[in-house]
């Protein structure tokens, strides 16, 4: 079946262990909730729930987004763990840019999340919200050795603590990206492999200081077992994959959303500017063409981002993402990774995890 001589090693995060070093990337709004995350964990991986507007379909969301999101975080973590039946790990992805970031972190810890992965900004104060005693493991998402050095140095200095693992997100990822638009438009000129190697080098100082390993997880453009083998050979401990999990039966998005991934061609992918203040990668559709022509006035603010002026942003990102996840893929925002054009058919989480593990 496969030509890989070495079996994938398990991912050890302190006392927590995932049989496979495969993290399913968090996708919001509502693309990765308990259905997908639970299924990935059941297969021995790390299933990740995105907390961004996670309660979008809860009763009362239009009136109380913060309350519905808190309730949904707890509900989906518990539900995912039930689906996992004691296998793998269940975690959350919480964006630093969120207005209710601290609430989301506290809710996830209280609900028993195994891991918290945090990006879209540097999670400077994450250790102050997650005590080591609670058992929830914490990881920043970084896109450069500079950012990795900065966050590790700050956590060590301020909290005498280090990361339990690090997610290194490259320029081929979907959703929000920690790169300049110029870099993203000249991908072939970026030597990102050397950046990954620099990050692996810079965490060694903290491994020695805290006398424990800090696994490095590579994300962005990881598509198949060959990609996994390549980054592990470079010294990574595992991978984070998101886009491929969209075209699975268990993914929490509407069928039309999944079909948009299956139908997508390489030329349908483009870089956009997000109200989060970062570039993002998404499928070109009617919505994006309209945004390019004119600002889409914000009829209602959903209180999602810390820094957002509804009177000035080009569009409401919450509304655009909710419209898409519900199935209106022409009039909503469909984030995707650079390899979405290679996804050709629907599968199951079990089949995909077997393929990625080379079983």
N, C-alpha and C positions, 0 to 999 in steps of 0.2 A: 504493500500500500504506500509506504513512504521510504525515502532514502536517508532519513536522518538517523545517524548512528547513536546520537545521544538523546535520551528521553528528557523532556523538560523537567527541571527541578521544581520542587514546591517553593512557594513564596512564604518566607518566614518573617513576620512582623512581631518581634518579641515572642510572646507566648501564643499569638494568633497565627494560624497557618492556613494557607489556601493550597490545595493539592496542585493546582496549575497556576503559573505566574502570569495569568491573564486577567487584567482588570477591564471590565466593560466601562467605557467612558460615560460620564454623566451627560445627559442631553435634555435640555429644557426648551420650551416649557412642555412638561408632560410626556416627553418621548421615552424617557427611562424612569419608570416608577416601579412599583412592587412587582408587576408581572414580569418585566424583563430582568430586573435585578435579582429577583428570587430564583428565576430559571438559571441564570448564569452561576449564582452561588451553588445551586443544586448540582451543577456539573463540576464543582470544585474550583471555580474561579472567584473573582471578587465582583459582585454585582453592585452597581452604583446608581443611586436614585438622585436625580437633580431636584434641588429644593426650590428652584426658581418658579414662583407662582404655581407650586405643586397642587394647591387647593383650588385650581381654576374651575373645577366642576363640582365643588362642594356647594351645598345649599347656603345661600347668604354671601357668596364670594363678592358679588357686585357691591355689597354694603361694607363688608369687613374682610378685606384681603388678608391682613396680618393674622387675624384669628383663624381663618380658614386654612391658611398655609401652615400655621403651627399644628393644628389638628391633623392635617393631612401628612405632615412629616412623621408624626408619631404613628399614624395609621399605616402608612406605606412601609415604614421600617419593620414594624411588627408583622405585617402581611408577607413581606419578602422573606423574613426569617421563617415563617411557617412554610412557605413554598420550598425553601432551601432544605428543610428537614435536617438541620444540623450540619449540612455540608457547606464548604466554602466560607466566604465572608460577605457581609452586607454593609455597604457604606453609603455615604452621601457626598455629593459635590455641592459646595456652597460658595457662591460667588462673593468675593470681597466687596464688589460694587453694589450689592443689595442694601437697601435702606434698613432692613431688619436682619442684617447679618448676624449680630450677636444672639438675637432671639432664635434664629435658625440653628445656630451651633448648640445652644443650650438645650433646645428641644431634641436635637439629634442625639446628644449625649444621654439625656434622660430616657430616650426610647431604646437605648442600647446599641447604637450604631457601632459597628466594629472599627470603621475608619471614617475620617473626614478628610476629603481632598478639597483644597481651596485655592482658587485662582481668580482671574479677571481683576488683577491688582495683587499687591503683596500682602499676605495674611500676617501682618506684623504682630497683632495681639492675640492670635489664635491660642498660643499656650496658656494665656491668662484665663481662657474660657473653658479649657479642657484639662482637668488635673490628670497627672500621670496615674493617680490611684484609680481613676474611673475605668481604665482599660481601653478607652477609645483611642485609636492611633491617629496621628495627625501628619498630613503631608502638604507642603506647598506645591503649586504648579509653577515651574519656572521655564523660561525660554532661552536663558543665557547663563553663562558661567558667572557673569557679573551679578545677576539677580540671585543666583544660588548662593554665592559668597555673602551677599548682603543679608539675606534672610537667615542664613545659618549663624552669621556673626551677631545679628540682632537678637535672635532667640537665645543664643548662648550668653550674651552680655546682660540682657534684660531679665531672663527667666532661668538662667543656668540649665538650659534644656536644649535638646536638638530634635531634628525631624525624625519621625519613625521610618519614613521613606520619602523619596522625592520623585515627583512626576515631571519629566522633562518633555515639554510639548513643543514639537518642531513646527516648521512653517507649512506643512501639508495638512495640518489638522482642520477640523471643521469648527464652526462657531467662532467665538471670539479668539483673536490671535495676538500674542505678545510681540508682534513684529511691525515694522513700519510698512506702509502701503508699497513703498518703493522696493523694499526687500522682497515682498510677496509677489511683485510683478516681475522680479528677476530671480526666480527660484533656482534656475540652473546655475547661477553664479554663486549661490550660497554653499559654503562647505560646512554643512551642519553636523556632519559626523565628527569633525574635530571639536565642535562645541560640546557635543555629548561627552567626548573623551575628557575635555577640560572639567566638565561638571563632575564626572566620576573621580577625577583627581582631587578636585577641591573639597569633596566631602570626606576624604580620608583623614584629614586633620581632626575632624569632629568625631569620626569613628574611634580614633585613638584616644581623644580626650574623654569621651563618654563610654569607652570600652564596650561598644556594641556596633553591629553592622547597620548601615543606613542604605537599604536597597534603592537602586535607581531604576525607575520605570520609564521606558521610552514610549512616547505617544506622537501621533501625527503621521499619517500615511502608511501605517502598519496594516498590511492587507492579508498576508498569508503566512504559512509556516516558514517560508524562505526568508521573509522579512524578520520574523521572530529570531530565526537562527543567526541572521546577520547582526542584529543589535546585541544579542547575548554574547556573540563572539567578540564584540567590541568591549564587553565588560558590564553590560546592563544586566539587571536581575529579573526583568520581566517587561511586559508591554501593556499599554493601554490602547484598546481598540474601541471605536464608537460606531462609525458609519455602517460597518458590516452587520451590526446587531439590529439595525433598523429593519432590514428585510428579513425579519424572523417572525414567526407566528406569535411569539410571546411579547414582541415589542408593544409598548403601551399606546402608540400613535394609531390614528385611524388608518384603515386599509389604503385609502387614497394617498396618504403620506408615504406609506411603504412603496406603493406603486410608482410614485414620483421618483424614488431612488432607483427602482428597477429600470424605469424608462429613461433615466438621465444619461446623457452622453457627456464626454469630457468637456466639450465646448459649451455646455450649459452651465458650467460652474464659473462663478465670478467673485471678485473681492468687493465687498460693500463697506460703507462706514456705518457703524452701529451707534445708536444713542448712548450706549455704554461709554463711548469715547475711544473705542478700539476698532481696528478693522476686523471684518469677519468674512467667512467664506460661505456662500449660499448658492442655491439654484436660481438662475435667472428666470424670472416669470413676469406675469402682468404687474404684480405688485412692485417689483424692483424697477420695471420700466416707468411706472407712474411716479415713483419716488425720484427717479432721475429727472423727470420733467418738472415736477413741482413738489413743494412740501405738502405732506398729508396732515392737515390740521388734527390736533389731538382733542377729541370730543370729551374724553374722560381720563383722568389720571388714576392709575392703578397702584400708585405708591410703591413702585418696585425698586427704583434706583436711588442711591444716596445723592448722586449728583445728576439731576435731570430737571431741566426747565421745560415744562410742557408747552410753553408759549414759543419755544425756539427749536426744539428737536425736530428732525426731518419727518419723523413718524413715531407712533407709540409702539415700542418694541413688544410690550405685553400683548396688545391686541393682535399684532401681526403674527406672533408666535402661537397664540391660542387659536386664531383662525386656521392656521396651517395644521396644527396637531389634531384639530377636529375634522380635518379633511378638505378644507378650502385651500388647496395648494396653489391656486393661481393668484388668489388675493391675500395670501399670507406669506410669512417669511419662513423659508425652508433652509435651515443651516445644513451643511454637508461637508465631508472631507474631500480632499483633492482626488481621491480614487473612486468616487461614487460611480463614475462611468463604467467601472469594471464589475459592478454588481449587476448580475443578469437574471437572478431568480430568487423566489422566496425559499426560505429554508426554516429549520427549527434551531433553537439554541443548542440542543443536543448535537445535531449534525455539524453545526458550525464549530462548536468547541472541540469536537472530535477531529475535525479537519485542521484546526489551528494547533492542536496538540500533536498532530501527525500520527494519530492512532488509526 
